[in-house]
Amino acid sequence: MQLSTDPGRYVCDFILYSSLAEARVQAAARAGEGDKPPAKVLFMHVPPAGQPHSLQQMTEAIKKVVSWVVENHVVDQ
């Protein structure tokens, strides 16, 4: 095991794995509800501004991803 000096990696890993764990819990809770789709998780790692893309490039990429998700996915009710 190696000590990390990168808090961003720690936070990103925590959020990703916590989200996946919560999706599993929700899927298990819904197991008897046959008609409901499984829980979905979206995680997007955003590197520090300017490394390797500019802040403007990253902002545009994030906008495109969010727009695509909103336009193509229906939120479970």
N, CA, C and O atoms as a Tinker XYZ file with bonds, in Angstrom:
   308  protein
     1  N      0.839000   -1.158000    0.000000    73     2
     2  CA     0.000000    0.000000    0.000000    64     1     3
     3  C      0.894000    1.235000    0.000000    63     2     4     5
     4  O      1.986000    1.234000    0.569000    81     3
     5  N      0.392000    2.313000   -0.669000    73     3     6
     6  CA     1.185000    3.532000   -0.768000    64     5     7
     7  C      0.333000    4.721000   -0.313000    63     6     8     9
     8  O     -0.840000    4.824000   -0.674000    81     7
     9  N      0.912000    5.594000    0.460000    73     7    10
    10  CA     0.236000    6.790000    0.940000    64     9    11
    11  C      0.055000    7.770000   -0.213000    63    10    12    13
    12  O      1.008000    8.060000   -0.937000    81    11
    13  N     -1.156000    8.280000   -0.389000    73    11    14
    14  CA    -1.435000    9.231000   -1.452000    64    13    15
    15  C     -1.348000   10.664000   -0.927000    63    14    16    17
    16  O     -1.805000   10.973000    0.174000    81    15
    17  N     -0.757000   11.515000   -1.736000    73    15    18
    18  CA    -0.707000   12.939000   -1.401000    64    17    19
    19  C     -1.657000   13.714000   -2.309000    63    18    20    21
    20  O     -1.569000   14.938000   -2.406000    81    19
    21  N     -2.564000   13.000000   -2.973000    73    19    22
    22  CA    -3.496000   13.603000   -3.922000    64    21    23
    23  C     -4.917000   13.537000   -3.361000    63    22    24    25
    24  O     -5.602000   12.531000   -3.544000    81    23
    25  N     -5.373000   14.604000   -2.674000    73    23    26
    26  CA    -6.712000   14.571000   -2.074000    64    25    27
    27  C     -7.815000   14.455000   -3.121000    63    26    28    29
    28  O     -8.871000   13.889000   -2.841000    81    27
    29  N     -7.584000   14.984000   -4.321000    73    27    30
    30  CA    -8.592000   14.872000   -5.381000    64    29    31
    31  C     -8.869000   13.435000   -5.735000    63    30    32    33
    32  O    -10.022000   13.055000   -5.943000    81    31
    33  N     -7.841000   12.639000   -5.806000    73    31    34
    34  CA    -8.037000   11.219000   -6.130000    64    33    35
    35  C     -8.829000   10.532000   -5.017000    63    34    36    37
    36  O     -9.713000    9.721000   -5.294000    81    35
    37  N     -8.519000   10.850000   -3.778000    73    35    38
    38  CA    -9.242000   10.264000   -2.654000    64    37    39
    39  C    -10.726000   10.614000   -2.727000    63    38    40    41
    40  O    -11.582000    9.741000   -2.588000    81    39
    41  N    -11.025000   11.887000   -2.945000    73    39    42
    42  CA   -12.414000   12.347000   -2.995000    64    41    43
    43  C    -13.126000   11.715000   -4.190000    63    42    44    45
    44  O    -14.244000   11.218000   -4.046000    81    43
    45  N    -12.501000   11.727000   -5.358000    73    43    46
    46  CA   -13.121000   11.138000   -6.552000    64    45    47
    47  C    -13.394000    9.657000   -6.366000    63    46    48    49
    48  O    -14.484000    9.179000   -6.684000    81    47
    49  N    -12.418000    8.932000   -5.856000    73    47    50
    50  CA   -12.616000    7.498000   -5.624000    64    49    51
    51  C    -13.742000    7.263000   -4.629000    63    50    52    53
    52  O    -14.565000    6.370000   -4.832000    81    51
    53  N    -13.795000    8.040000   -3.566000    73    51    54
    54  CA   -14.843000    7.893000   -2.559000    64    53    55
    55  C    -16.225000    8.121000   -3.175000    63    54    56    57
    56  O    -17.148000    7.338000   -2.948000    81    55
    57  N    -16.361000    9.187000   -3.946000    73    55    58
    58  CA   -17.656000    9.496000   -4.570000    64    57    59
    59  C    -18.052000    8.407000   -5.560000    63    58    60    61
    60  O    -19.204000    7.971000   -5.563000    81    59
    61  N    -17.136000    7.966000   -6.386000    73    59    62
    62  CA   -17.437000    6.923000   -7.361000    64    61    63
    63  C    -17.892000    5.641000   -6.665000    63    62    64    65
    64  O    -18.959000    5.116000   -6.984000    81    63
    65  N    -17.112000    5.134000   -5.731000    73    63    66
    66  CA   -17.449000    3.866000   -5.094000    64    65    67
    67  C    -18.676000    3.975000   -4.190000    63    66    68    69
    68  O    -19.435000    3.013000   -4.064000    81    67
    69  N    -18.877000    5.119000   -3.566000    73    67    70
    70  CA   -20.098000    5.318000   -2.769000    64    69    71
    71  C    -21.330000    5.322000   -3.669000    63    70    72    73
    72  O    -22.361000    4.748000   -3.318000    81    71
    73  N    -21.225000    5.961000   -4.815000    73    71    74
    74  CA   -22.340000    5.989000   -5.767000    64    73    75
    75  C    -22.669000    4.597000   -6.280000    63    74    76    77
    76  O    -23.837000    4.220000   -6.370000    81    75
    77  N    -21.638000    3.840000   -6.614000    73    75    78
    78  CA   -21.870000    2.471000   -7.084000    64    77    79
    79  C    -22.493000    1.608000   -5.984000    63    78    80    81
    80  O    -23.373000    0.793000   -6.260000    81    79
    81  N    -22.045000    1.782000   -4.753000    73    79    82
    82  CA   -22.604000    1.018000   -3.631000    64    81    83
    83  C    -24.071000    1.384000   -3.424000    63    82    84    85
    84  O    -24.896000    0.500000   -3.194000    81    83
    85  N    -24.404000    2.657000   -3.499000    73    83    86
    86  CA   -25.794000    3.093000   -3.337000    64    85    87
    87  C    -26.662000    2.551000   -4.468000    63    86    88    89
    88  O    -27.808000    2.167000   -4.233000    81    87
    89  N    -26.140000    2.515000   -5.679000    73    87    90
    90  CA   -26.887000    1.947000   -6.804000    64    89    91
    91  C    -27.186000    0.473000   -6.552000    63    90    92    93
    92  O    -28.272000   -0.002000   -6.882000    81    91
    93  N    -26.241000   -0.251000   -5.977000    73    91    94
    94  CA   -26.474000   -1.670000   -5.645000    64    93    95
    95  C    -27.562000   -1.819000   -4.585000    63    94    96    97
    96  O    -28.416000   -2.701000   -4.685000    81    95
    97  N    -27.529000   -0.955000   -3.572000    73    95    98
    98  CA   -28.549000   -0.996000   -2.517000    64    97    99
    99  C    -29.919000   -0.735000   -3.127000    63    98   100   101
   100  O    -30.878000   -1.446000   -2.826000    81    99
   101  N    -30.017000    0.276000   -3.979000    73    99   102
   102  CA   -31.290000    0.583000   -4.617000    64   101   103
   103  C    -31.753000   -0.552000   -5.523000    63   102   104   105
   104  O    -32.941000   -0.874000   -5.553000    81   103
   105  N    -30.837000   -1.155000   -6.252000    73   103   106
   106  CA   -31.192000   -2.269000   -7.131000    64   105   107
   107  C    -31.726000   -3.440000   -6.311000    63   106   108   109
   108  O    -32.698000   -4.082000   -6.709000    81   107
   109  N    -31.103000   -3.721000   -5.176000    73   107   110
   110  CA   -31.564000   -4.812000   -4.317000    64   109   111
   111  C    -32.952000   -4.503000   -3.757000    63   110   112   113
   112  O    -33.799000   -5.391000   -3.661000    81   111
   113  N    -33.182000   -3.245000   -3.389000    73   111   114
   114  CA   -34.479000   -2.848000   -2.845000    64   113   115
   115  C    -35.566000   -2.942000   -3.909000    63   114   116   117
   116  O    -36.730000   -3.182000   -3.586000    81   115
   117  N    -35.202000   -2.757000   -5.158000    73   115   118
   118  CA   -36.165000   -2.789000   -6.257000    64   117   119
   119  C    -36.341000   -4.179000   -6.858000    63   118   120   121
   120  O    -37.164000   -4.361000   -7.755000    81   119
   121  N    -35.598000   -5.140000   -6.388000    73   119   122
   122  CA   -35.592000   -6.467000   -6.999000    64   121   123
   123  C    -36.986000   -7.041000   -7.199000    63   122   124   125
   124  O    -37.226000   -7.721000   -8.197000    81   123
   125  N    -37.895000   -6.791000   -6.297000    73   123   126
   126  CA   -39.236000   -7.339000   -6.425000    64   125   127
   127  C    -40.184000   -6.475000   -7.231000    63   126   128   129
   128  O    -41.359000   -6.813000   -7.371000    81   127
   129  N    -39.697000   -5.371000   -7.761000    73   127   130
   130  CA   -40.553000   -4.432000   -8.484000    64   129   131
   131  C    -40.387000   -4.551000   -9.988000    63   130   132   133
   132  O    -40.500000   -3.540000  -10.681000    81   131
   133  N    -40.134000   -5.692000  -10.508000    73   131   134
   134  CA   -39.890000   -6.024000  -11.896000    64   133   135
   135  C    -39.926000   -4.952000  -12.975000    63   134   136   137
   136  O    -39.111000   -5.005000  -13.896000    81   135
   137  N    -40.826000   -3.988000  -12.903000    73   135   138
   138  CA   -40.956000   -3.021000  -13.986000    64   137   139
   139  C    -40.050000   -1.802000  -13.858000    63   138   140   141
   140  O    -39.999000   -0.993000  -14.784000    81   139
   141  N    -39.345000   -1.643000  -12.767000    73   139   142
   142  CA   -38.484000   -0.468000  -12.586000    64   141   143
   143  C    -37.060000   -0.775000  -13.054000    63   142   144   145
   144  O    -36.515000   -1.837000  -12.752000    81   143
   145  N    -36.465000    0.163000  -13.794000    73   143   146
   146  CA   -35.088000   -0.056000  -14.257000    64   145   147
   147  C    -34.106000    0.059000  -13.093000    63   146   148   149
   148  O    -34.420000    0.667000  -12.069000    81   147
   149  N    -32.925000   -0.520000  -13.249000    73   147   150
   150  CA   -31.927000   -0.412000  -12.177000    64   149   151
   151  C    -31.474000    1.035000  -12.000000    63   150   152   153
   152  O    -31.584000    1.850000  -12.916000    81   151
   153  N    -30.972000    1.337000  -10.830000    73   151   154
   154  CA   -30.455000    2.674000  -10.550000    64   153   155
   155  C    -29.269000    2.951000  -11.472000    63   154   156   157
   156  O    -28.519000    2.045000  -11.835000    81   155
   157  N    -29.118000    4.207000  -11.838000    73   155   158
   158  CA   -28.024000    4.604000  -12.725000    64   157   159
   159  C    -27.043000    5.489000  -11.966000    63   158   160   161
   160  O    -27.421000    6.249000  -11.075000    81   159
   161  N    -25.785000    5.370000  -12.342000    73   159   162
   162  CA   -24.738000    6.191000  -11.741000    64   161   163
   163  C    -23.962000    6.857000  -12.865000    63   162   164   165
   164  O    -23.567000    6.208000  -13.834000    81   163
   165  N    -23.752000    8.140000  -12.726000    73   163   166
   166  CA   -22.916000    8.872000  -13.675000    64   165   167
   167  C    -21.802000    9.518000  -12.877000    63   166   168   169
   168  O    -22.050000   10.252000  -11.920000    81   167
   169  N    -20.592000    9.244000  -13.272000    73   167   170
   170  CA   -19.435000    9.850000  -12.614000    64   169   171
   171  C    -18.525000   10.395000  -13.704000    63   170   172   173
   172  O    -18.215000    9.695000  -14.669000    81   171
   173  N    -18.102000   11.626000  -13.554000    73   171   174
   174  CA   -17.201000   12.224000  -14.522000    64   173   175
   175  C    -16.040000   12.862000  -13.770000    63   174   176   177
   176  O    -16.227000   13.787000  -12.980000    81   175
   177  N    -14.869000   12.365000  -14.024000    73   175   178
   178  CA   -13.676000   12.945000  -13.405000    64   177   179
   179  C    -13.307000   14.206000  -14.166000    63   178   180   181
   180  O    -13.220000   14.191000  -15.394000    81   179
   181  N    -13.092000   15.285000  -13.453000    73   179   182
   182  CA   -12.687000   16.545000  -14.064000    64   181   183
   183  C    -11.283000   16.872000  -13.554000    63   182   184   185
   184  O    -11.090000   17.117000  -12.363000    81   183
   185  N    -10.321000   16.874000  -14.449000    73   183   186
   186  CA    -8.950000   17.169000  -14.017000    64   185   187
   187  C     -8.790000   18.639000  -13.640000    63   186   188   189
   188  O     -9.654000   19.457000  -13.959000    81   187
   189  N     -7.705000   18.979000  -12.970000    73   187   190
   190  CA    -7.467000   20.374000  -12.620000    64   189   191
   191  C     -7.451000   21.268000  -13.866000    63   190   192   193
   192  O     -7.013000   20.848000  -14.937000    81   191
   193  N     -7.931000   22.495000  -13.712000    73   191   194
   194  CA    -7.967000   23.440000  -14.834000    64   193   195
   195  C     -6.583000   23.607000  -15.442000    63   194   196   197
   196  O     -5.593000   23.797000  -14.735000    81   195
   197  N     -6.537000   23.534000  -16.744000    73   195   198
   198  CA    -5.273000   23.726000  -17.451000    64   197   199
   199  C     -4.412000   22.483000  -17.548000    63   198   200   201
   200  O     -3.321000   22.534000  -18.116000    81   199
   201  N     -4.883000   21.356000  -17.001000    73   199   202
   202  CA    -4.068000   20.129000  -17.002000    64   201   203
   203  C     -4.874000   18.938000  -17.477000    63   202   204   205
   204  O     -5.529000   18.357000  -16.611000    81   203
   205  N     -4.924000   18.514000  -18.642000    73   203   206
   206  CA    -4.202000   19.020000  -19.804000    64   205   207
   207  C     -5.042000   19.979000  -20.652000    63   206   208   209
   208  O     -4.537000   20.512000  -21.640000    81   207
   209  N     -6.307000   20.214000  -20.294000    73   207   210
   210  CA    -7.176000   21.078000  -21.099000    64   209   211
   211  C     -7.458000   22.389000  -20.380000    63   210   212   213
   212  O     -7.375000   22.474000  -19.154000    81   211
   213  N     -7.792000   23.408000  -21.163000    73   211   214
   214  CA    -8.071000   24.713000  -20.577000    64   213   215
   215  C     -9.402000   24.678000  -19.826000    63   214   216   217
   216  O    -10.218000   23.778000  -20.026000    81   215
   217  N     -9.603000   25.657000  -18.971000    73   215   218
   218  CA   -10.856000   25.764000  -18.224000    64   217   219
   219  C    -12.030000   25.880000  -19.187000    63   218   220   221
   220  O    -13.079000   25.279000  -18.953000    81   219
   221  N    -11.873000   26.630000  -20.248000    73   219   222
   222  CA   -12.944000   26.798000  -21.236000    64   221   223
   223  C    -13.259000   25.461000  -21.920000    63   222   224   225
   224  O    -14.431000   25.135000  -22.110000    81   223
   225  N    -12.253000   24.695000  -22.288000    73   223   226
   226  CA   -12.473000   23.389000  -22.918000    64   225   227
   227  C    -13.204000   22.440000  -21.959000    63   226   228   229
   228  O    -14.131000   21.739000  -22.365000    81   227
   229  N    -12.789000   22.420000  -20.697000    73   227   230
   230  CA   -13.437000   21.540000  -19.720000    64   229   231
   231  C    -14.871000   21.971000  -19.460000    63   230   232   233
   232  O    -15.754000   21.125000  -19.323000    81   231
   233  N    -15.118000   23.283000  -19.390000    73   231   234
   234  CA   -16.474000   23.788000  -19.174000    64   233   235
   235  C    -17.372000   23.352000  -20.320000    63   234   236   237
   236  O    -18.490000   22.894000  -20.083000    81   235
   237  N    -16.909000   23.486000  -21.550000    73   235   238
   238  CA   -17.713000   23.075000  -22.709000    64   237   239
   239  C    -17.965000   21.568000  -22.702000    63   238   240   241
   240  O    -19.067000   21.123000  -23.022000    81   239
   241  N    -16.964000   20.793000  -22.344000    73   239   242
   242  CA   -17.134000   19.333000  -22.294000    64   241   243
   243  C    -18.173000   18.944000  -21.243000    63   242   244   245
   244  O    -19.022000   18.090000  -21.497000    81   243
   245  N    -18.109000   19.561000  -20.075000    73   243   246
   246  CA   -19.069000   19.257000  -19.010000    64   245   247
   247  C    -20.477000   19.651000  -19.441000    63   246   248   249
   248  O    -21.424000   18.900000  -19.205000    81   247
   249  N    -20.629000   20.803000  -20.064000    73   247   250
   250  CA   -21.936000   21.235000  -20.563000    64   249   251
   251  C    -22.504000   20.219000  -21.555000    63   250   252   253
   252  O    -23.690000   19.893000  -21.501000    81   251
   253  N    -21.665000   19.722000  -22.457000    73   251   254
   254  CA   -22.118000   18.744000  -23.445000    64   253   255
   255  C    -22.560000   17.452000  -22.784000    63   254   256   257
   256  O    -23.585000   16.883000  -23.161000    81   255
   257  N    -21.806000   16.983000  -21.808000    73   255   258
   258  CA   -22.168000   15.743000  -21.116000    64   257   259
   259  C    -23.491000   15.913000  -20.374000    63   258   260   261
   260  O    -24.374000   15.062000  -20.479000    81   259
   261  N    -23.632000   17.000000  -19.631000    73   259   262
   262  CA   -24.863000   17.245000  -18.874000    64   261   263
   263  C    -26.048000   17.377000  -19.823000    63   262   264   265
   264  O    -27.111000   16.812000  -19.561000    81   263
   265  N    -25.886000   18.109000  -20.916000    73   263   266
   266  CA   -26.968000   18.260000  -21.897000    64   265   267
   267  C    -27.369000   16.911000  -22.478000    63   266   268   269
   268  O    -28.558000   16.623000  -22.616000    81   267
   269  N    -26.392000   16.089000  -22.818000    73   267   270
   270  CA   -26.691000   14.771000  -23.392000    64   269   271
   271  C    -27.463000   13.912000  -22.397000    63   270   272   273
   272  O    -28.437000   13.254000  -22.763000    81   271
   273  N    -27.027000   13.919000  -21.138000    73   271   274
   274  CA   -27.711000   13.123000  -20.115000    64   273   275
   275  C    -29.147000   13.593000  -19.952000    63   274   276   277
   276  O    -30.065000   12.774000  -19.903000    81   275
   277  N    -29.348000   14.891000  -19.867000    73   275   278
   278  CA   -30.696000   15.435000  -19.683000    64   277   279
   279  C    -31.586000   15.093000  -20.883000    63   278   280   281
   280  O    -32.750000   14.736000  -20.705000    81   279
   281  N    -31.059000   15.198000  -22.074000    73   279   282
   282  CA   -31.845000   14.949000  -23.274000    64   281   283
   283  C    -32.126000   13.467000  -23.525000    63   282   284   285
   284  O    -33.121000   13.135000  -24.170000    81   283
   285  N    -31.280000   12.580000  -23.034000    73   283   286
   286  CA   -31.389000   11.165000  -23.392000    64   285   287
   287  C    -31.782000   10.219000  -22.266000    63   286   288   289
   288  O    -31.913000    9.018000  -22.500000    81   287
   289  N    -31.967000   10.712000  -21.088000    73   287   290
   290  CA   -32.303000    9.837000  -19.974000    64   289   291
   291  C    -33.488000   10.395000  -19.189000    63   290   292   293
   292  O    -33.541000   11.579000  -18.856000    81   291
   293  N    -34.422000    9.512000  -18.909000    73   291   294
   294  CA   -35.593000    9.902000  -18.113000    64   293   295
   295  C    -35.307000    9.540000  -16.677000    63   294   296   297
   296  O    -34.837000    8.438000  -16.395000    81   295
   297  N    -35.580000   10.441000  -15.775000    73   295   298
   298  CA   -35.380000   10.201000  -14.344000    64   297   299
   299  C    -36.494000    9.307000  -13.842000    63   298   300   301
   300  O    -37.662000    9.546000  -14.148000    81   299
   301  N    -36.155000    8.278000  -13.073000    73   299   302
   302  CA   -37.162000    7.394000  -12.494000    64   301   303
   303  C    -38.079000    8.185000  -11.574000    63   302   304   305
   304  O    -37.617000    9.052000  -10.832000    81   303
   305  N    -39.356000    7.896000  -11.616000    73   303   306
   306  CA   -40.329000    8.596000  -10.770000    64   305   307
   307  C    -40.793000    7.699000   -9.662000    63   306   308
   308  O    -41.616000    8.106000   -8.842000    81   307
